[in-house]
Amino acid sequence: MQRLASRPDPTDVLQEAARLGVTWLDTADVYGAVPGDAERLLRPWVGRFRVCTKVGLVRDGRAWRPDGRPSHLLEAAERSRERLGVDCLDLCLWHAPDPRTEVASSARALARVEQRGIARAVGVANLTAGQLREAARHVRIAALQVEVSPVHHEAVRSGVIEVART
């Protein structure tokens, strides 16, 4: 097995991932030193991997905050598509709920992302069980991303995973 340096070149990491059989990459429009950097970095690799990108966060200085306004979600998905250099995103997730925007409104915008052909499939991340139920009333959710680890178990204990199974 090839060992990667402690601060590996991203190209080396992606080459090794492809060699090992990785087929999906996860990113977001806000990842990178400058928002969009991670997507631009992945652009040459979209032929070798499928890409899941997330939209719906913005950075104010060093802090991230949710922006679930429909106009923002649609525009962010379109910009992600352009940065990745694809006609259609493989999978686009709504990154996080916005307390200033109704879940139904954000979910309907996500449905439009799929209907307009910006993404083949759409999904959600970081929603509560109640928010997931509400979103599912307005959009066909193809994927749910949750944080689960020995120290992050809220998604398991709160019922989010059970809701996703229904």
One Martini backbone bead per residue (centre of mass of N, CA, C, O) as a GRO file, in nm:
protein
  166
    1MET     BB    1   0.096   0.036   0.023
    2GLN     BB    2   0.054   0.360  -0.021
    3ARG     BB    3   0.195   0.637   0.126
    4LEU     BB    4   0.106   0.936   0.261
    5ALA     BB    5   0.169   1.226   0.335
    6SER     BB    6   0.086   1.443   0.580
    7ARG     BB    7   0.080   1.666   0.324
    8PRO     BB    8  -0.080   1.601   0.068
    9ASP     BB    9  -0.139   1.596  -0.246
   10PRO     BB   10  -0.440   1.598  -0.391
   11THR     BB   11  -0.364   1.426  -0.637
   12ASP     BB   12  -0.255   1.184  -0.479
   13VAL     BB   13  -0.516   1.118  -0.333
   14LEU     BB   14  -0.694   1.071  -0.587
   15GLN     BB   15  -0.523   0.850  -0.713
   16GLU     BB   16  -0.545   0.654  -0.473
   17ALA     BB   17  -0.850   0.636  -0.463
   18ALA     BB   18  -0.885   0.518  -0.746
   19ARG     BB   19  -0.705   0.267  -0.703
   20LEU     BB   20  -0.898   0.167  -0.449
   21GLY     BB   21  -1.215   0.230  -0.562
   22VAL     BB   22  -1.320   0.495  -0.550
   23THR     BB   23  -1.643   0.664  -0.654
   24TRP     BB   24  -1.689   0.885  -0.428
   25LEU     BB   25  -1.737   1.236  -0.365
   26ASP     BB   26  -1.717   1.490  -0.107
   27THR     BB   27  -1.867   1.817  -0.102
   28ALA     BB   28  -1.862   2.189  -0.116
   29ASP     BB   29  -1.910   2.524  -0.189
   30VAL     BB   30  -1.736   2.612   0.093
   31TYR     BB   31  -1.488   2.460   0.031
   32GLY     BB   32  -1.203   2.613   0.128
   33ALA     BB   33  -1.033   2.900   0.137
   34VAL     BB   34  -1.227   2.937  -0.101
   35PRO     BB   35  -1.512   2.932  -0.214
   36GLY     BB   36  -1.494   2.646  -0.444
   37ASP     BB   37  -1.214   2.506  -0.443
   38ALA     BB   38  -1.290   2.205  -0.425
   39GLU     BB   39  -1.445   2.193  -0.692
   40ARG     BB   40  -1.214   2.287  -0.875
   41LEU     BB   41  -1.023   2.052  -0.799
   42LEU     BB   42  -1.232   1.822  -0.912
   43ARG     BB   43  -1.285   1.869  -1.215
   44PRO     BB   44  -1.068   1.662  -1.347
   45TRP     BB   45  -1.230   1.404  -1.183
   46VAL     BB   46  -1.533   1.352  -1.283
   47GLY     BB   47  -1.466   1.094  -1.468
   48ARG     BB   48  -1.372   0.903  -1.203
   49PHE     BB   49  -1.606   1.035  -1.038
   50ARG     BB   50  -1.846   1.082  -0.815
   51VAL     BB   51  -2.046   1.372  -0.705
   52CYS     BB   52  -2.101   1.526  -0.391
   53THR     BB   53  -2.281   1.821  -0.325
   54LYS     BB   54  -2.315   2.115  -0.125
   55VAL     BB   55  -2.580   2.340  -0.018
   56GLY     BB   56  -2.651   2.619   0.224
   57LEU     BB   57  -2.386   2.774   0.278
   58VAL     BB   58  -2.210   3.042   0.444
   59ARG     BB   59  -1.948   3.285   0.470
   60ASP     BB   60  -1.860   3.481   0.764
   61GLY     BB   61  -1.569   3.473   0.735
   62ARG     BB   62  -1.523   3.205   0.962
   63ALA     BB   63  -1.823   3.167   0.952
   64TRP     BB   64  -2.097   2.951   0.939
   65ARG     BB   65  -2.413   2.972   0.756
   66PRO     BB   66  -2.726   2.930   0.686
   67ASP     BB   67  -2.886   2.914   0.341
   68GLY     BB   68  -3.233   2.839   0.248
   69ARG     BB   69  -3.292   3.000   0.020
   70PRO     BB   70  -3.406   2.937  -0.283
   71SER     BB   71  -3.217   3.123  -0.447
   72HIS     BB   72  -2.956   3.013  -0.326
   73LEU     BB   73  -2.979   2.711  -0.394
   74LEU     BB   74  -2.998   2.743  -0.702
   75GLU     BB   75  -2.740   2.910  -0.747
   76ALA     BB   76  -2.538   2.718  -0.606
   77ALA     BB   77  -2.586   2.473  -0.787
   78GLU     BB   78  -2.504   2.608  -1.050
   79ARG     BB   79  -2.215   2.685  -0.962
   80SER     BB   80  -2.122   2.398  -0.905
   81ARG     BB   81  -2.159   2.291  -1.188
   82GLU     BB   82  -1.955   2.485  -1.315
   83ARG     BB   83  -1.701   2.417  -1.143
   84LEU     BB   84  -1.716   2.103  -1.229
   85GLY     BB   85  -1.796   2.079  -1.541
   86VAL     BB   86  -2.111   2.008  -1.567
   87ASP     BB   87  -2.436   1.943  -1.672
   88CYS     BB   88  -2.473   1.738  -1.415
   89LEU     BB   89  -2.525   1.654  -1.112
   90ASP     BB   90  -2.526   1.378  -0.928
   91LEU     BB   91  -2.530   1.521  -0.626
   92CYS     BB   92  -2.751   1.729  -0.420
   93LEU     BB   93  -2.718   1.892  -0.110
   94TRP     BB   94  -2.863   2.005   0.173
   95HIS     BB   95  -2.663   2.105   0.431
   96ALA     BB   96  -2.864   2.303   0.611
   97PRO     BB   97  -3.066   2.436   0.818
   98ASP     BB   98  -3.272   2.736   0.826
   99PRO     BB   99  -3.420   2.932   1.067
  100ARG     BB  100  -3.526   3.158   0.836
  101THR     BB  101  -3.635   2.897   0.678
  102GLU     BB  102  -3.850   2.701   0.549
  103VAL     BB  103  -3.837   2.378   0.478
  104ALA     BB  104  -4.036   2.372   0.241
  105SER     BB  105  -3.892   2.587   0.071
  106SER     BB  106  -3.620   2.442   0.041
  107ALA     BB  107  -3.732   2.174  -0.074
  108ARG     BB  108  -3.857   2.294  -0.332
  109ALA     BB  109  -3.588   2.393  -0.444
  110LEU     BB  110  -3.459   2.115  -0.464
  111ALA     BB  111  -3.662   2.008  -0.669
  112ARG     BB  112  -3.578   2.215  -0.891
  113VAL     BB  113  -3.293   2.115  -0.932
  114GLU     BB  114  -3.394   1.852  -1.060
  115GLN     BB  115  -3.605   1.953  -1.273
  116ARG     BB  116  -3.373   2.140  -1.424
  117GLY     BB  117  -3.100   1.953  -1.435
  118ILE     BB  118  -2.869   2.013  -1.222
  119ALA     BB  119  -2.964   1.732  -1.094
  120ARG     BB  120  -3.023   1.394  -1.064
  121ALA     BB  121  -2.999   1.429  -0.746
  122VAL     BB  122  -3.137   1.466  -0.411
  123GLY     BB  123  -3.067   1.600  -0.074
  124VAL     BB  124  -2.977   1.570   0.276
  125ALA     BB  125  -2.849   1.749   0.575
  126ASN     BB  126  -2.875   1.788   0.915
  127LEU     BB  127  -3.150   1.683   1.005
  128THR     BB  128  -3.422   1.638   1.158
  129ALA     BB  129  -3.686   1.442   1.183
  130GLY     BB  130  -3.896   1.666   1.127
  131GLN     BB  131  -3.752   1.792   0.881
  132LEU     BB  132  -3.751   1.537   0.709
  133ARG     BB  133  -4.053   1.501   0.688
  134GLU     BB  134  -4.109   1.775   0.557
  135ALA     BB  135  -3.926   1.750   0.309
  136ALA     BB  136  -4.064   1.482   0.194
  137ARG     BB  137  -4.328   1.645   0.100
  138HIS     BB  138  -4.143   1.815  -0.145
  139VAL     BB  139  -3.915   1.583  -0.187
  140ARG     BB  140  -3.705   1.361  -0.339
  141ILE     BB  141  -3.504   1.163  -0.136
  142ALA     BB  142  -3.189   1.009  -0.214
  143ALA     BB  143  -3.028   1.148   0.036
  144LEU     BB  144  -2.859   1.104   0.359
  145GLN     BB  145  -2.667   1.313   0.577
  146VAL     BB  146  -2.483   1.202   0.864
  147GLU     BB  147  -2.356   1.217   1.187
  148VAL     BB  148  -2.152   0.925   1.279
  149SER     BB  149  -2.031   0.835   1.604
  150PRO     BB  150  -1.923   0.781   1.917
  151VAL     BB  151  -1.973   1.115   1.962
  152HIS     BB  152  -2.197   1.114   1.716
  153HIS     BB  153  -2.552   1.020   1.793
  154GLU     BB  154  -2.811   1.185   1.725
  155ALA     BB  155  -2.925   1.044   1.468
  156VAL     BB  156  -2.991   0.782   1.621
  157ARG     BB  157  -3.152   0.893   1.883
  158SER     BB  158  -3.369   1.095   1.722
  159GLY     BB  159  -3.480   0.932   1.441
  160VAL     BB  160  -3.365   0.990   1.157
  161ILE     BB  161  -3.312   0.704   1.050
  162GLU     BB  162  -3.600   0.601   1.077
  163VAL     BB  163  -3.727   0.804   0.885
  164ALA     BB  164  -3.554   0.724   0.634
  165ARG     BB  165  -3.680   0.424   0.621
  166THR     BB  166  -3.989   0.533   0.535
   0.00000   0.00000   0.00000
